[in-house]
Amino acid sequence: MIHHRLAQPDDAQLYYAWANDPDTRRQSFNSAPISLETHTSWFTRKLTDSNTLMLVFENESNHPVGQVRFERTPVADMPDEIIIGVSVDAHQRGKGLASELIRQGCKACRKTWGDVTIHAYIKLDNQASIRSFEKAGFTFSHESDKFAVKSLVYTLPA
């Protein structure tokens, strides 16, 4: 059984390790390694950003197993765009946790921001993420090059 909590300042090193995991970098839109200085600045900023929701997921022993992040971007004359990002600890992959993190994360997002549509941008070759998002109830919407890399957009409607 997994549960989540809000990310805390003490989680910076944990997020740094997850962000620089080779598989995570490969599936990220910017695949270059992240420096500790860049990460620390980003993490500190995101923790206090009212348009960011960062959740740490833990197992029954309170050991971190992954994270889900939501970024809310206001769009003129339209509903805000909510983008989800997820990563599972390398030692926890292959256990089917990603779809559960996504489901629980989306419930927390909607508790925070209301009944919103959530978007997942997934690289074309990331079959594991596609399966996880589909299992969590997301459906394919369209292709995009929003992040300068062709991606598939999956949505979970409001």
C-alpha positions in Angstrom: 0.0 0.0 0.0 1.4 3.4 -1.0 0.6 6.8 0.3 1.8 10.3 -0.5 2.8 13.5 1.2 3.8 16.9 0.0 7.5 17.3 -1.0 9.6 19.0 1.7 12.9 20.9 1.5 14.7 17.8 2.9 13.6 15.9 -0.2 15.9 17.9 -2.5 18.6 15.2 -2.6 16.0 12.5 -3.2 14.5 14.4 -6.2 18.0 15.1 -7.5 18.9 11.3 -7.5 15.6 10.5 -9.2 16.0 13.3 -11.8 19.5 12.1 -12.8 18.7 8.4 -13.0 19.8 7.3 -16.5 16.4 6.0 -17.5 14.7 9.1 -16.3 17.1 11.3 -18.2 16.6 9.2 -21.4 12.8 9.7 -21.2 13.0 13.4 -20.3 12.5 16.1 -22.9 15.9 17.5 -21.9 18.1 14.4 -21.5 21.2 16.2 -20.3 22.3 15.5 -16.7 21.3 18.1 -14.2 23.9 19.8 -12.0 23.3 19.9 -8.2 23.3 23.7 -8.3 20.7 23.9 -11.0 18.5 21.3 -9.3 18.7 22.9 -5.9 17.6 26.3 -7.3 14.8 24.7 -9.3 13.6 22.6 -6.3 13.6 25.5 -3.9 11.6 27.6 -6.4 9.1 24.9 -7.1 8.4 24.1 -3.4 7.0 27.6 -3.0 5.3 28.0 -6.4 1.5 28.0 -6.0 1.3 26.6 -9.6 3.3 23.5 -8.7 2.2 20.5 -6.7 5.0 18.0 -5.8 4.1 14.7 -4.1 6.5 12.1 -2.7 5.1 8.5 -2.6 6.1 6.1 0.1 5.5 2.4 0.8 4.0 1.0 4.0 7.5 1.3 5.6 7.6 5.0 4.7 10.4 4.4 2.2 10.2 6.7 -0.9 9.2 4.9 -4.1 8.5 7.7 -6.5 7.2 11.2 -7.1 4.4 12.9 -9.1 4.6 16.6 -10.0 1.9 18.8 -11.4 2.6 22.2 -13.1 -0.4 24.5 -13.7 0.0 27.1 -16.5 -2.6 29.8 -16.9 -3.8 30.1 -20.5 -5.6 33.2 -21.6 -9.4 32.8 -22.1 -9.1 29.0 -21.5 -8.9 26.6 -18.5 -5.4 26.4 -17.0 -3.2 23.6 -18.5 -2.2 21.1 -15.8 0.8 18.9 -16.8 1.7 15.8 -14.8 5.2 14.3 -14.5 6.0 11.1 -12.7 9.0 9.0 -11.9 9.4 5.8 -10.0 12.6 4.9 -8.0 14.8 2.6 -10.1 14.6 -0.1 -7.5 10.8 0.0 -7.6 10.2 -0.2 -11.3 8.4 -3.2 -12.9 6.1 -3.6 -9.9 3.1 -1.7 -11.4 3.5 1.3 -9.1 3.4 4.0 -11.7 -0.3 3.8 -12.5 -1.1 3.9 -8.8 1.1 6.9 -8.3 -0.6 8.6 -11.2 -4.1 7.8 -9.9 -3.4 8.9 -6.4 -1.6 12.0 -7.6 -4.5 13.1 -9.9 -6.9 12.8 -6.9 -4.6 15.0 -4.9 -4.2 17.5 -7.8 -8.0 17.8 -8.1 -8.4 18.2 -4.3 -6.0 21.1 -4.6 -7.1 22.7 -7.9 -10.6 21.5 -8.4 -12.1 19.4 -11.3 -9.4 20.0 -13.9 -8.2 18.2 -17.0 -4.7 16.8 -16.6 -2.3 16.4 -19.5 0.6 14.0 -19.8 3.3 14.6 -22.5 5.1 11.3 -23.3 8.0 10.7 -25.7 6.9 8.5 -28.6 9.1 5.5 -27.6 8.2 5.5 -23.9 5.9 2.5 -24.0 6.1 2.0 -20.2 4.7 5.4 -19.5 2.0 5.1 -22.2 0.8 1.8 -20.5 0.9 3.4 -17.0 -1.1 6.4 -18.0 -3.6 4.3 -19.9 -4.0 2.0 -16.9 -4.6 5.1 -14.8 -7.5 6.2 -17.1 -5.7 8.6 -19.4 -6.6 8.5 -23.1 -4.6 9.6 -26.2 -5.5 13.1 -27.3 -3.0 14.3 -29.9 0.7 14.6 -30.9 2.7 17.7 -29.9 6.1 19.2 -30.2 5.5 21.6 -27.3 8.9 20.7 -25.6 10.8 20.7 -29.0 10.5 16.9 -29.0 7.7 15.1 -30.7 5.4 13.6 -28.0 2.1 12.0 -27.4 -0.4 13.9 -25.3 -2.7 11.8 -23.0 -5.4 13.5 -21.0 -7.6 12.7 -18.0 -10.7 14.9 -18.5 -12.2 16.9 -15.7 
